[in-house]
Amino acid sequence: CDRSFLFEESLTATTSPRHRRSASRMSKTHFHFAGLGGSLIASKRTGGARAADSINSYGTIDEARLMTLEEMVARRPRGAAPIRVLTIDCEGCEWAAIEHLAHNSTAAEALGPVRLLMIELHVSPSMIPPTPAQFAAVFDFLLVRERFKLWSLRTNDGYPFDQNVADFLGVGGLAAGLCCYELAFVR
């Protein structure tokens, strides 16, 4: 791949000259300053169901600036190289975003060329934790349907106020005292 595409979750970066200068110095990387969301975000823009608030310990995300992964891919320049490496770290929105891919075969095509997927999965109630359905859908989609294999797993304690896990995960045996897992999948 001759070029990497990074979809930056930090919406404040869109107005920060410092972030734009840093991104422009990376010769084979193109940053997309946009927020990742799931199908409810897309549905809200088109007059459908109201999206859930995206509120976590970092504040509220402006839903009007969130896009689904396939919307981000569609905005890439014509003739751009396929996305081979994708990193998702969006402070809680990853569950809805991946769930959207799992339930929408057209959207799932956005992951087709990806060979390395690095994702931070937040499990703390302060970081928009998954529902039981989202938790199951994400792993079924990535491991079974998309045939990714887990390559790396690392825990991330996060800040003290984020060191808690969603109730259903705690009952299932997930240890308290961390906010997220950093996983890398390959295929």
Number of C-alpha atoms within 10 A of each C-alpha: 10 8 14 19 20 18 21 20 21 17 16 12 15 14 10 10 10 10 15 14 10 10 16 13 10 11 9 11 14 17 16 19 21 20 22 30 27 21 23 19 25 21 13 15 17 9 8 12 13 12 16 11 12 17 16 18 13 9 9 10 18 12 19 11 14 21 20 24 23 16 15 17 19 11 9 15 8 7 6 12 14 18 20 16 17 18 16 20 18 21 24 25 26 24 25 26 23 27 23 23 24 21 14 12 10 10 19 18 15 19 21 12 14 17 14 19 21 19 18 23 25 28 29 25 19 20 25 21 26 24 16 11 10 19 18 12 19 22 16 15 18 20 15 11 10 16 13 19 15 15 13 11 14 11 13 16 15 16 11 10 13 20 19 22 23 22 16 12 18 13 10 9 9 15 12 16 17 21 26 24 17 16 17 19 19 17 14
